[in-house]
């Protein structure tokens, strides 16, 4: 027995791919049945899983490899499919333990701050009652604005009061002189484009204090409704569990 263990350990350490260790455990069928682990390499990869979501979940007969092992033309460097909805945001109901979809949910069931959904309170009024403790993503209003065509061309007459976003870029010194040999593949800086018939720049309109207060009131009302829904769901779940427990107890007593 010791010799067999030693041989398996040697093959694992040396990385012998020609003769991989052949061993089985009592819980291997459970892992294969519930999570799809240990499937043969000749089993094809699930096409729906490569696109971002498989409705069958662990019951799918095809392989569901980890994201780092999925290498297709539709995946990016991280191995995740560039889908808009499937696997791009964290499920807000999963964070609260209230998601009922399970494997069929089109959102991520993991704690990943980089993929958190957008904070609705902050996006509407620029204010979040949770502050820095908020788990959701705070997107500044200026990041939503489209880029100013006049500024990209070289000059915007409105300056900081422009309604559009001014993005600073390092200009290519060769293009400023008159010609850049690298063209679109230039890595020295940006090449400002000369666009004609541009729309007139508009002045940014600031929200009044009354508008901000009205938005805060709507946000508070929505938060209270959401808390009330969660409270009702927990109460219903608690009552159902209590009744089931009493029913089992009576059956054993009789």
C-alpha positions in Angstrom: 0.0 0.0 0.0 2.8 2.4 0.9 4.5 1.6 -2.4 1.4 2.4 -4.4 0.9 5.7 -2.5 4.6 6.6 -3.1 4.3 5.9 -6.9 1.1 8.0 -7.2 2.8 10.9 -5.3 5.9 10.7 -7.5 3.7 10.9 -10.7 1.9 13.9 -9.3 5.1 15.7 -8.3 6.9 15.0 -11.5 3.9 15.8 -13.7 3.9 12.5 -15.7 1.2 13.2 -18.3 1.8 9.9 -20.2 0.7 7.9 -17.2 -1.7 9.9 -15.1 -2.5 8.5 -11.7 -5.6 6.2 -11.8 -7.4 6.4 -8.5 -11.1 6.6 -7.4 -12.8 7.7 -4.2 -16.1 6.9 -2.6 -17.4 10.4 -3.2 -16.4 10.5 -6.9 -19.9 9.5 -8.2 -21.4 12.3 -6.1 -19.0 14.9 -7.6 -19.6 13.6 -11.1 -23.4 13.5 -10.6 -23.8 16.9 -8.9 -20.9 19.0 -10.2 -19.7 17.2 -13.4 -16.2 16.6 -12.0 -14.0 13.8 -13.4 -15.6 13.6 -16.8 -13.5 12.1 -19.6 -11.6 14.4 -21.8 -13.3 13.1 -24.9 -16.7 14.4 -23.6 -17.4 17.6 -25.6 -17.6 21.0 -23.8 -21.1 22.3 -23.4 -21.8 25.0 -26.1 -24.3 26.8 -23.9 -21.7 26.9 -21.0 -19.1 28.4 -23.3 -21.5 31.2 -24.3 -22.0 32.1 -20.6 -24.9 30.1 -19.2 -26.2 26.5 -19.3 -29.8 26.0 -18.1 -29.1 22.3 -17.1 -26.4 23.2 -14.6 -24.6 20.2 -13.0 -27.1 17.8 -14.7 -25.7 18.6 -18.2 -24.1 15.5 -19.8 -21.4 17.7 -21.4 -18.4 19.1 -19.6 -18.4 22.4 -17.8 -14.7 23.4 -17.5 -13.5 26.2 -15.2 -13.4 29.7 -16.8 -9.6 29.6 -17.0 -9.8 26.5 -19.2 -12.4 27.7 -21.6 -10.5 28.8 -24.8 -12.8 29.7 -27.6 -13.1 32.5 -30.1 -15.9 34.1 -28.1 -14.0 34.4 -24.8 -11.6 37.1 -23.6 -8.3 36.9 -21.8 -10.0 36.0 -18.5 -11.8 33.0 -20.1 -15.3 34.4 -19.6 -17.7 34.9 -22.4 -18.2 38.6 -23.2 -22.0 38.4 -22.7 -24.1 41.4 -21.6 -26.2 39.5 -19.1 -24.9 36.0 -18.6 -22.2 36.0 -16.0 -21.4 39.7 -16.2 -22.9 40.9 -12.9 -23.3 39.5 -9.4 -26.8 38.5 -8.5 -28.1 40.9 -5.8 -30.6 38.3 -4.5 -27.7 35.8 -4.1 -25.9 38.2 -1.8 -29.0 38.3 0.5 -29.6 34.6 0.2 -32.9 35.1 -1.6 -32.2 33.8 -5.1 -34.5 31.0 -6.1 -33.1 30.3 -9.5 -30.0 28.5 -8.4 -28.0 27.2 -11.4 -30.5 28.6 -13.8 -29.8 32.2 -12.7 -28.2 34.3 -15.5 -26.2 36.3 -13.0 -23.1 35.3 -11.0 -23.4 33.6 -7.7 -20.2 34.7 -6.2 -18.8 37.5 -4.1 -16.9 39.6 -6.6 -16.6 43.3 -6.0 -15.5 44.0 -9.6 -18.7 42.5 -11.0 -21.2 44.0 -8.6 -24.3 45.6 -10.1 -24.7 49.3 -10.1 -26.0 51.1 -7.0 -29.4 52.5 -7.9 -29.4 55.1 -5.2 -26.0 56.5 -6.2 -26.9 56.5 -9.9 -30.1 58.5 -9.4 -29.0 61.2 -7.0 -25.3 60.8 -6.6 -25.9 59.9 -2.9 -25.8 56.5 -1.2 -27.0 56.1 2.4 -24.5 53.2 2.9 -21.6 55.3 1.9 -18.3 53.5 1.6 -19.9 50.3 3.1 -22.1 49.9 0.0 -21.4 46.6 -1.8 -22.7 47.9 -5.1 -20.8 49.8 -7.8 -20.8 53.6 -7.6 -20.7 55.0 -11.1 -20.2 58.8 -11.4 -22.6 60.8 -13.5 -19.8 62.2 -15.5 -18.7 58.7 -16.6 -22.1 58.3 -18.3 -21.8 61.4 -20.4 -20.8 61.1 -24.1 -17.5 62.4 -25.2 -17.3 66.0 -26.5 -16.6 66.0 -30.2 -15.2 69.5 -30.1 -12.8 68.6 -27.3 -11.6 65.5 -29.1 -10.9 67.7 -32.2 -8.8 70.0 -30.1 -10.8 72.7 -28.5 -14.2 73.2 -26.8 -15.4 76.8 -26.3 -17.5 75.9 -23.2 -14.7 74.5 -21.2 -15.7 73.0 -17.8 -19.4 73.9 -18.2 -19.8 71.7 -21.2 -22.6 69.2 -21.0 -20.4 66.4 -22.4 -17.3 64.7 -21.1 -13.9 66.0 -21.8 -11.4 63.2 -22.0 -7.7 64.2 -21.8 -5.3 62.3 -24.0 -1.7 62.4 -24.8 -1.3 63.5 -28.4 1.1 61.9 -30.9 4.0 64.3 -31.5 4.5 62.9 -35.0 0.9 63.5 -35.9 1.1 67.1 -34.6 4.1 67.7 -36.9 2.1 66.5 -39.8 2.5 62.8 -40.4 2.7 59.6 -38.3 4.2 56.6 -40.1 2.4 54.1 -37.8 -1.1 55.3 -38.7 -3.8 53.7 -36.7 -1.3 51.3 -35.0 0.4 54.3 -33.4 1.3 53.8 -29.7 2.8 57.2 -29.2 -0.5 59.0 -28.5 -3.9 60.0 -29.9 -4.6 61.2 -33.4 -7.3 63.9 -33.2 -9.8 63.7 -36.0 -11.1 66.7 -37.9 -14.9 66.2 -38.0 -17.2 68.5 -39.9 -20.8 69.5 -39.1 -20.5 69.0 -35.4 -23.5 69.8 -33.1 -23.2 73.0 -31.2 -21.9 72.5 -27.6 -24.4 72.8 -24.9 -24.1 74.1 -21.3 -24.4 71.7 -18.5 -27.7 72.0 -16.6 -27.3 71.5 -12.8 -30.0 69.9 -10.8 -31.7 72.0 -8.2 -31.9 71.1 -4.5 -35.7 70.4 -4.9 -34.9 67.8 -7.7 -32.3 66.1 -5.6 -34.6 66.0 -2.5 -37.4 64.5 -4.7 -35.0 61.8 -5.9 -33.9 61.0 -2.4 -37.5 60.6 -1.3 -38.2 58.2 -4.1 -35.1 56.2 -3.2 -36.1 56.0 0.4 -39.6 54.8 -0.6 -38.1 52.1 -2.8 -35.7 50.9 -0.1 -38.6 50.7 2.4 -40.6 48.6 0.0 -37.7 46.3 -0.7 -37.1 45.8 3.0 -40.8 45.1 3.5 -40.8 42.4 0.8 -37.7 40.8 2.3 -39.3 40.8 5.7 -42.5 39.2 4.4 -40.5 36.5 2.6 -38.5 35.7 5.7 -41.7 35.5 7.8 -43.4 33.1 5.3 -40.3 31.0 5.2 -40.0 30.8 9.0 -43.7 29.9 9.4 -43.4 27.1 6.8 -40.3 25.7 8.5 -41.9 25.8 11.9 -45.1 24.0 10.7 -43.0 21.3 9.0 -41.0 20.8 12.1 -44.1 20.4 14.3 -45.6 18.0 11.8 -42.6 15.7 11.9 -42.6 15.8 15.7 -46.2 14.8 15.9 -45.6 11.9 13.5 -42.8 10.5 15.7 -44.8 11.0 18.8 -47.7 9.1 17.5 
